[in-house]
């Protein structure tokens, strides 16, 4: 589940199984081996969500153009028994199973299989589906790819109206539902803004072609990263080319975990690792040439050089024009006692 200091990483399998259970199980293995916290699929009954003869979005036309959206979705549909097999396999190997339910029947089927429900960007204003999920009293992740600030404010009011504890049990995913999303449209600065405005956890559902945006999102406070994963980018299907393969996904996970460590705390201090170098890298005030006792310190006879251990260079101007209490040879550290009146 979501924890304070760890990013919840979802490997988005989506429809990258191409309608085959065997591919879905391979994706589960891949996500587990890459270090993802969860793998997410999509569950739907095509008859419940698409009117026949509906055109397909442009990004879905890369590999085949002959099928309309209804028949294309039908070709990618897995049945309930398939999802039970996937759920059991996830449980067996130790990775969280998630699936986005796109219709009421699918919500009721999935309610005993998952503790988190993801609502996709296309259902953001589908209050019937949202209400059905609210009734389950489970944690909800809500994607905002087709939403502006007004839309988000309205759906938050709906959660409030239904007396759903959204501050504790809701996360928003910043998202742009273009496949792939160009970098100029990612707008990562929205993440801390949404967190501050609505008081909820915020993450990123990333549809860009690489992992930079996911890494950047974590550094800006994202608590959830959702990224498509594929067995092979060259497989036919709408999302493979904009997904990460196993090697890339594993690399992204490693980078995110490193960023989590690197974020540290808001307390600015000198770390133990830096202290090891401090003495040898910082400077002391030393004699630039021979200085006799009683001679004045000037810009010509003192300077600062490594290592540390004598008078800090910040006191350089306090020494200028003071009479030396001691004699010094070239590069000898000026004694701290010279600062005393």
Secondary structure, DSSP 8 states (H G I E B T S, - for coil): ---SSS-EEEEEEETTTTT-HHHHHHHHHHHHHHT-SEEEEEE--HHHH--TT----GGGGSS--SS-HHHHHHHH---HHHHHHHHHHHHHHT-EEEEEE-SHHHHHHHTTT-SEEEE-GGGTT-HHHHHHHHTTT-EEEEE-TT--HHHHHHHHHHHHHTT--HHHHEEEEEE---SS--GGGT-TTHHHHHHHHH-SEEEEEE-SSSSHHHHHHHHTT-SEEEEEB-S-TTSSSSSGGGSB-HHHHHHHHHHHHHHHHHH--S-----HHHHHHHHHHSEEEEESS-B-TT-B--TTTEEEEE--SSS-GGGHHHHTT-B-SS-B-TT-B--GGGG--
